[in-house]
Amino acid sequence: MPDSHTPEQRRYNMSRIRSSGTAPESRLGALLRLMFPEAEILERSAELPGKPDFYMPQLHVALFADGCFFHRCPRHFIMPERNYDYWSAKVRRNKRRDREINKAIKALGIRPVRIWEHNLGKDLTLARRQIRRAMAMNKLSAQSPLRAGAPEQTTEG
């Protein structure tokens, strides 16, 4: 489907897209504060790889609100026909960077949680479920002697 905007209109629209402070991020932050009113919630922590949208240090969880277009949501992403090569490479780089960031965060013993933009709309049920699942997984791994990021224990004697 061809772009219905002129190149000037498209350029203007794209210049208005923010990388932080988006509506999905705001909704995720509000949801976290509602679910964990006593928890410390850091925004855009520069000390962590990828500067997660939210980091909860006591719970060892880093949360990202991923946009459906720029992070290639399998449900909603539609590759633009115009400037296909550019967008294909751009989205591929974004996906690769997301995987590298997840790996780096896991190496620190922190669980990365990526929530799609479409799950941060009016109905937050799926986002809430995903956050609860991550917290439950952290509790299970905290009980394990082989917790991610912790040194392995050996039985040599």
C-alpha positions in Angstrom: 0.0 0.0 0.0 1.6 3.3 -1.0 2.2 6.1 1.5 -0.7 8.6 1.5 1.6 11.4 2.8 4.0 13.5 0.9 7.6 13.1 1.8 7.5 16.4 3.7 4.4 15.3 5.7 6.0 11.9 6.4 9.3 13.6 7.6 7.3 15.9 9.9 5.3 12.9 11.3 8.5 10.9 11.9 10.2 13.8 13.6 7.4 13.9 16.2 7.9 10.3 17.3 9.6 10.3 20.7 12.0 7.6 22.0 11.1 8.1 25.6 8.2 9.6 27.6 5.7 7.8 25.3 2.1 7.0 26.3 2.8 3.3 26.6 5.8 4.1 28.9 3.5 6.3 31.0 0.9 3.6 31.3 3.5 1.0 32.2 4.9 3.3 34.9 1.4 3.9 36.3 0.7 0.2 36.3 4.0 -0.6 38.2 3.3 2.1 40.8 -0.2 0.6 41.3 1.0 -3.0 41.5 4.1 -2.2 43.7 3.4 0.9 45.7 6.2 0.3 48.1 8.9 -0.7 45.6 11.7 1.5 44.3 11.1 2.1 40.6 13.9 3.8 38.6 13.1 5.3 35.2 15.6 5.1 32.3 18.5 3.8 34.5 21.7 4.7 32.6 23.7 2.2 34.6 22.0 -0.7 32.9 22.4 -1.9 29.3 19.8 -0.4 27.0 18.5 2.1 29.7 15.3 0.1 30.5 12.2 2.2 30.7 11.8 1.0 34.3 14.1 -0.9 36.7 13.0 -2.3 40.0 16.3 -3.1 41.9 14.9 -5.0 44.8 13.0 -7.3 42.5 15.8 -7.6 39.9 13.5 -6.7 37.0 14.1 -4.4 34.1 11.0 -3.5 32.1 10.7 -2.1 28.5 7.6 -0.8 26.8 8.3 -1.9 23.2 6.5 -0.1 20.3 4.8 -2.4 17.9 6.4 -0.7 14.8 10.0 -0.1 15.8 10.4 -3.4 17.6 8.5 -5.5 15.0 5.5 -6.8 16.9 4.5 -10.1 15.3 0.8 -9.1 15.6 0.8 -5.5 14.3 4.0 -4.8 12.4 3.5 -3.9 8.7 6.6 -3.3 6.7 6.4 0.0 4.8 6.5 -0.4 1.1 8.2 2.9 0.6 11.9 2.9 1.5 11.7 -0.8 2.1 15.5 -1.4 2.3 15.9 1.4 4.9 13.0 0.1 7.2 13.9 -3.5 6.8 17.5 -2.9 8.0 16.4 -0.5 10.7 13.9 -2.9 12.3 16.4 -5.8 11.9 19.0 -3.7 13.8 16.4 -2.9 16.5 15.6 -6.6 17.0 19.3 -7.5 17.2 19.9 -4.7 19.7 16.9 -5.9 21.9 18.4 -9.4 22.0 21.8 -8.1 22.9 20.4 -5.9 25.6 18.3 -8.8 27.1 21.5 -11.0 27.2 23.5 -8.3 28.9 20.8 -7.6 31.5 20.4 -11.3 32.2 24.2 -11.6 32.7 23.8 -9.1 35.6 21.2 -11.3 37.2 18.3 -9.1 36.2 15.2 -10.4 34.4 14.3 -8.3 31.3 10.6 -8.0 30.7 9.4 -6.6 27.3 5.8 -5.5 27.1 4.3 -4.8 23.7 2.7 -1.4 23.1 -0.7 -3.1 22.3 -0.7 -4.6 25.8 -0.4 -1.2 27.3 -3.7 0.2 25.9 -7.0 0.5 27.8 -7.0 -3.1 29.0 -3.8 -3.8 31.0 -4.7 -7.4 31.9 -2.1 -9.0 29.7 0.6 -6.5 30.8 -0.3 -7.2 34.5 -0.2 -10.9 33.9 3.2 -10.7 32.2 4.7 -8.7 35.1 3.3 -11.1 37.7 4.7 -14.0 35.8 8.2 -12.4 35.7 8.0 -11.7 39.4 7.0 -15.3 40.1 9.9 -16.6 38.0 12.3 -14.4 39.9 11.0 -15.8 43.2 11.6 -19.3 41.9 15.1 -18.5 40.6 16.0 -16.7 43.9 15.3 -20.0 45.7 17.6 -21.9 43.3 21.3 -22.0 44.2 22.1 -21.5 40.5 20.4 -18.1 40.3 21.3 -16.2 37.1 24.3 -14.0 37.8 25.3 -15.9 41.0 28.4 -18.0 41.0 27.8 -21.6 40.5 28.2 -23.8 43.6 30.2 -26.9 43.2 30.1 -30.1 45.3 33.8 -30.7 45.2 35.1 -31.8 48.6 
